Amino acid sequence: MISVKHLTRTFDDFTAVDDLSFEIAPGDVVGFLGPNGAGKSTTMKMLTGFLSPSSGEVKIDNLSMQQNAKMLQKKIGYLPEGSPVYGDMTVFQFLHFIADVRELKGKSKKARIGEVITQLELQSVLNRTVDNLSKGFKRRVGLAQAIIHDPQILILDEPTDGLDPNQKHHVRELIRKLSQDKLVIISTHILEEVTSVCNRVMIIAKGQLRFDGTPTALQQKSRYYHAVSLTLSYAADISGLAEIEGVADMEINRITGQVTLFPEPDTYILGPITNYINHRKLPVDALFVEQGRVDEVFRRITSEEAA
Ligand SMILES: Nc1ncnc2c1ncn2[C@@H]1O[C@H](COP(=O)(O)OP(=O)(O)OP(=O)(O)O)[C@@H](O)[C@H]1O
């Protein structure tokens, strides 16, 4: 269990992290979102004990990070932003080195190194120096070092940054698997990552917590939540769609021609719309209920001034 109270970090007179308070329990897979410079990495560095707060505190399992950093860091796997250090080592040497730092010995050391090599598909680059790897492989080596000691808590700063779509998919699958028995926090810019891997979303902007809830609750904040979008196979009079009971507004995308109908609050408009379309024999060739667009909510939440 991670408990954060009034966590604040300033650099000179600039406040990078501003009075954050939250708790994260085992089973939580948290997507930590925010625009560039929002304070995500600074928060993660404080959660992992690599940066001290200016004020406030981080506790893990009821122990203060500041007083117990060495002991608590054993429970944490941390993937910092950027590339692994010690870039002149080969991948194999680097994994051995990290296993030693994590005090793995003998058979279990050999087994864990073998497991992370398989999990992150590093077989083909074991004898290459870390500095000479592609960005995607560097990220995978970073992930391997984060999980090698099988920690209870995983804190991953943009784990899929620089990976191609197949690797992204693979790493998300891995995170999903790891999250079954770990507490996981990942920072990301990729909104689909949050809906595909996380069961909790925290959005920060200007160092402040702006949203904390489930991905579904985030989608529900979208004006597109439960809107109905449709396309027509040829032009027809659609002015009556906006008059259907329960429809609050209609929008037409000038580029795609897609028509979107927005419901009144707490109204489900699919039934009346399909009835209308059938009755008028409108040439509709696609129709679906929107689940909410998280990019729109993200933009709104992060551009609002703090309350
Ligand atoms: N050591 C430092 N000295 C001065 N300013 C810093 C330092 N570290 C971070 N900052 C500033 O604090 C703010 C938050 O930075 P941080 O790296 O935490 O943001 P982030 O949300 O991780 O951004 P990104 O998505 O771009 O990685 C930024 O304005 C950054 O310039």
Ligand as a Chemical Component Dictionary entry (heavy atoms), coordinates in Angstrom:
data_LIG
# 
_chem_comp.id                   LIG 
_chem_comp.type                 NON-POLYMER 
_chem_comp.pdbx_formal_charge   0 
_chem_comp.three_letter_code    LIG 
# 
loop_
_chem_comp_atom.comp_id 
_chem_comp_atom.atom_id 
_chem_comp_atom.alt_atom_id 
_chem_comp_atom.type_symbol 
_chem_comp_atom.charge 
_chem_comp_atom.model_Cartn_x 
_chem_comp_atom.model_Cartn_y 
_chem_comp_atom.model_Cartn_z 
_chem_comp_atom.pdbx_ordinal 
LIG N1  N1  N 0 15.874 18.896 -11.403 1  
LIG C1  C1  C 0 15.042 19.838 -11.843 2  
LIG N2  N2  N 0 15.350 21.143 -11.770 3  
LIG C2  C2  C 0 14.484 22.102 -12.196 4  
LIG N3  N3  N 0 13.278 21.845 -12.739 5  
LIG C3  C3  C 0 12.907 20.558 -12.849 6  
LIG C4  C4  C 0 13.768 19.484 -12.409 7  
LIG N4  N4  N 0 13.117 18.307 -12.645 8  
LIG C5  C5  C 0 11.932 18.639 -13.208 9  
LIG N5  N5  N 0 11.808 19.974 -13.332 10 
LIG C6  C6  C 0 10.645 20.706 -13.873 11 
LIG O1  O1  O 0 9.485  20.250 -13.232 12 
LIG C7  C7  C 0 8.381  20.146 -14.144 13 
LIG C8  C8  C 0 7.804  18.758 -14.087 14 
LIG O2  O2  O 0 8.734  17.875 -14.719 15 
LIG P1  P1  P 0 8.456  16.315 -14.872 16 
LIG O3  O3  O 0 9.636  15.732 -15.575 17 
LIG O4  O4  O 0 8.073  15.749 -13.564 18 
LIG O5  O5  O 0 7.184  16.333 -15.818 19 
LIG P2  P2  P 0 6.510  15.118 -16.588 20 
LIG O6  O6  O 0 5.053  15.214 -16.292 21 
LIG O7  O7  O 0 7.194  13.848 -16.278 22 
LIG O8  O8  O 0 6.759  15.556 -18.109 23 
LIG P3  P3  P 0 7.067  14.644 -19.427 24 
LIG O9  O9  O 0 5.747  14.043 -19.799 25 
LIG O10 O10 O 0 7.490  15.677 -20.409 26 
LIG O11 O11 O 0 8.114  13.640 -19.064 27 
LIG C9  C9  C 0 8.931  20.549 -15.513 28 
LIG O12 O12 O 0 8.608  21.902 -15.748 29 
LIG C10 C10 C 0 10.437 20.365 -15.356 30 
LIG O13 O13 O 0 11.134 21.264 -16.179 31 
# 
loop_
_chem_comp_bond.comp_id 
_chem_comp_bond.atom_id_1 
_chem_comp_bond.atom_id_2 
_chem_comp_bond.value_order 
_chem_comp_bond.pdbx_ordinal 
LIG N1  C1  SING 1  
LIG C1  N2  SING 2  
LIG C1  C4  DOUB 3  
LIG N2  C2  DOUB 4  
LIG C2  N3  SING 5  
LIG N3  C3  DOUB 6  
LIG C3  C4  SING 7  
LIG C3  N5  SING 8  
LIG C4  N4  SING 9  
LIG N4  C5  DOUB 10 
LIG C5  N5  SING 11 
LIG N5  C6  SING 12 
LIG C6  O1  SING 13 
LIG C6  C10 SING 14 
LIG O1  C7  SING 15 
LIG C7  C8  SING 16 
LIG C7  C9  SING 17 
LIG C8  O2  SING 18 
LIG O2  P1  SING 19 
LIG P1  O3  DOUB 20 
LIG P1  O4  SING 21 
LIG P1  O5  SING 22 
LIG O5  P2  SING 23 
LIG P2  O6  DOUB 24 
LIG P2  O7  SING 25 
LIG P2  O8  SING 26 
LIG O8  P3  SING 27 
LIG P3  O9  DOUB 28 
LIG P3  O10 SING 29 
LIG P3  O11 SING 30 
LIG C9  O12 SING 31 
LIG C9  C10 SING 32 
LIG C10 O13 SING 33 
# 
